[in-house]
Amino acid sequence: MPKKFLGRFFVSPEAAIQPGTPLLASHFKVGQVVDVRGKTIDRGFQGVMKRWGFKGMPASHGVTKTHRRPGNIGSGGTKARVMPGTKMPGHMGNRHRILKGVE
């Protein structure tokens, strides 16, 4: 999906295109590679099913009120804690991402 807005990009003083000129697809040659930087879509606070793609619990067979919950997140016994990096609900999107090598 092409983007309609370009924030900025770096040009050298001897560039053919002057700063402030609208940048279109016709300015690039076929096979030319660029790095694209943009902000992802902000989706707010999301659960584990949307954020990490968890399957969820069954709809029946004894499951009550936990259909969209993550399930077990920690270990019992001597560890008795939640390990760092555990996929949990939280804010999703609104982060800067770079696509490298876009033709």
N, C-alpha and C positions, 0 to 999 in steps of 0.2 A: 504494500500500500504506500504510494508516494506521499511524502510530507509536503505541505503547502508553505511552511514557514521555515526560514533559515535564519538562525540567530546571528552567526558571524563565522568567518573563517580567515585564516592568516594568508596574506599576500605579500610578495616581495615588492620593493619599490619599482623594479623593472617589469612588473607583470603586465600582460596584455589587457587584462580587465582591471579597471580602476575601482577603488573602494567605493561602495554605494551602488554599484551596478547590480540589478537583479540577476541572480544566478539561475539559469534554466538548464534543462537536460541537454539542450543543443550545444552547450558550452563544452561538453565532454565528448571524447572520441569513444568508439566501440572498443571494449576491452580495457579501458582505463579504469584504474582501481582507486577508490577514495575511502577514507574512514569517516563514518557518520556518528555524531554524538547527539544524543537527545534525552529527553526525560520520559520515563514510562508513565502509563496511565495510572492515576491515583485511584485505588479501589477501596481505600479506607481500611478499617479493621475487619479482617476476614478469618474464618475458621480454618481448620486443618484440611477440610475437604476441598475448598477452593484454592487455598494458598499452596498446599503441598500435594494435592491430588490423592488424599487418603480415600480408601474405599468406603469407610463407614461401617456401621454395625447392621445386622439383619433387621428387617422390618418386623419380624415376629420371632417365634421360638424362644420366648422368655426374655427378650430384650425390652427394657422399659426406660424411656426417657434418655437414652444414650445413642440415638441413631446417628447423629452427626458429630459425636465426640471422638477424641483421638484414641481412647482406650488407655492401656497402661503406659505411663511415661517414665517410670523409674524402676529400680531393682530393689528387691528385698534383701535381707541378710546383712552382710557386713558393709556393703556400699551404702545402701539406704539413702540415696540421693538421686537427683535428676542429673544426668550426665550433660556436660556442655555440648552445645550444638544440636540438642534435641529439637525436632521440628514441632513447633507449637503454634497456636493462633497468634495473630499479631497484625501489624500494619503491612499492607501490601501495595506495591507500586510507588510512584512519585520519587523514583531514584534515577540518577543519571546512568546511562548505559552507552557503550561504544560498540558499534558494529564495524569491524575491521575488514578491509578487503571487499567492499561492496562494488560490483561492476556497474 
